[in-house]
Amino acid sequence: MNNYIYERVIDESEYLINTKKTIREVANKFGVSKSTVHNDMRIRLAEINKEKYEQVAEILAYHIDVKHIRGGESTKRKFLAKKSK
């Protein structure tokens, strides 16, 4: 694994652990795609640091659990905005 990839994975994981942001927000912060962040967190991080991997996996599982709620809130805001026009 290239050194810059190794450092990116560590930086992304620390950012995710400290801020509890979503994959999309981490990708925007680091200027990479969501797929890259997902691969970094699910595959590469497991090889680099098992402890951080477990912390990240816990955060990502939480995001999956609340995804339907966030989607519903977003749709609600969308239709309320249309209604007020």
C-alpha positions in Angstrom: 0.0 0.0 0.0 1.3 3.4 -1.0 2.3 5.7 1.9 -0.2 8.5 0.8 -3.0 5.9 0.8 -2.0 4.7 4.2 -1.9 8.3 5.6 -5.3 9.1 3.9 -6.9 6.1 5.5 -5.6 7.0 9.0 -6.6 10.7 8.5 -10.1 9.7 7.3 -10.7 7.3 10.1 -9.6 9.8 12.8 -11.8 12.5 11.3 -14.8 10.1 11.2 -14.2 8.9 14.8 -13.8 12.4 16.1 -16.7 14.1 14.2 -19.1 11.1 13.6 -19.7 12.5 10.1 -21.2 10.5 7.3 -19.2 8.8 4.4 -20.4 11.6 2.1 -19.2 14.3 4.4 -15.8 12.6 4.9 -15.5 12.3 1.1 -16.2 16.0 0.6 -13.7 16.9 3.3 -10.9 14.9 1.8 -11.7 15.5 -1.9 -12.2 11.8 -2.8 -15.3 9.8 -3.8 -17.7 8.1 -1.5 -16.6 4.7 -2.9 -13.0 5.5 -2.0 -13.9 6.4 1.6 -16.1 3.3 1.9 -13.2 1.1 0.6 -10.8 2.9 2.9 -12.9 2.3 6.0 -14.2 -1.2 5.3 -11.2 -2.9 3.6 -7.9 -0.9 4.1 -8.5 0.2 7.7 -9.1 -3.4 8.8 -5.6 -4.3 7.5 -4.0 -1.2 9.0 -5.5 -0.8 12.5 -8.1 -3.2 13.8 -9.0 -1.1 16.8 -9.9 2.0 14.7 -11.7 -0.3 12.3 -14.0 -1.5 15.0 -14.7 2.1 16.1 -15.5 3.2 12.6 -17.6 0.1 12.0 -19.7 1.1 15.0 -20.2 4.6 13.7 -21.1 3.4 10.2 -23.6 0.9 11.6 -25.3 3.8 13.4 -25.5 5.8 10.2 -27.1 2.8 8.5 -29.6 2.5 11.3 -30.7 6.1 11.1 -30.5 6.5 7.3 -34.3 6.0 6.8 -35.0 8.7 9.4 -32.7 11.2 7.7 -34.3 10.5 4.4 -37.8 11.0 5.8 -36.8 14.3 7.3 -35.2 15.5 4.1 -38.4 14.6 2.1 -40.5 16.4 4.7 -38.4 19.5 4.4 -38.6 19.3 0.6 -42.4 19.1 0.5 -42.8 21.8 3.2 -40.7 24.1 1.1 -42.8 23.4 -2.0 -46.0 24.0 0.0 -44.9 27.4 1.3 -44.2 28.7 -2.3 
